[in-house]
Amino acid sequence: MSMRVISGSVKGFPIKMPKGTPTRPATELVRGAIFSILTSSVDDWTQVLDLFSGSGSLGIEALSRGAGSVDFVDQEPRCCAIIRENIEKTGLSCQAKVHCITVSRAIAALKGPYNIILMDPPYKDTAIGATIEQLAASPLVSMDTTVVITHSTRFKLEQCYGVLCMKREYRHGDSTIAIYKKEQLS
């Protein structure tokens, strides 16, 4: 399956996929929907975090559309190598940093807050709720952060994880896009 950057400064650029990994990249339809939602709802794209990066397609799409910088996180060394290759070939590497560690370690170690956090975890990952809870309790999320999580339509996410609460949900075939924002505790 060949994938390309949908829009922006490196529109049409082919994205190389990691071979021999369980990575399931977001389809063009889903990526298009995610960025249509973000373009209409988020003004500040200064700092973006791409968790479970895989090929880096979501973070690269964000950079192509004007994000200031993107931190890519994936624990699989083959994925990290592909992400580095993809961002170097796009000429966007000066705005990107690849962290080849677990998402849990990244949430604990990175400095925030981020404007946008993109999460495209493996669809078989049933422990994603614990990861969202950890993210909600971290300094990576501020009142202005938009968290976008793609998941299988067969798996239902909770309405709230700590202070992160779902604002909207969109279905696209086998994928669901959930938008979370931090809520003020009363």
Salt bridges, closest charged atoms under 4 A:
GLU61 OE1 - ARG31 NH1 3.18
GLU61 OE2 - ARG65 NE 2.88
ASP71 OD1 - HIS99 NE2 2.89
GLU76 OE2 - ARG78 NE 3.22
GLU85 OE2 - LYS16 NZ 3.05
GLU85 OE2 - LYS89 NZ 3.22
ASP120 OD1 - ARG24 NH2 2.85
GLU169 OE2 - HIS151 NE2 3.95
GLU169 OE1 - LYS156 NZ 3.43
ASP174 OD1 - ARG154 NH1 3.18
GLU183 OE2 - LYS167 NZ 2.38
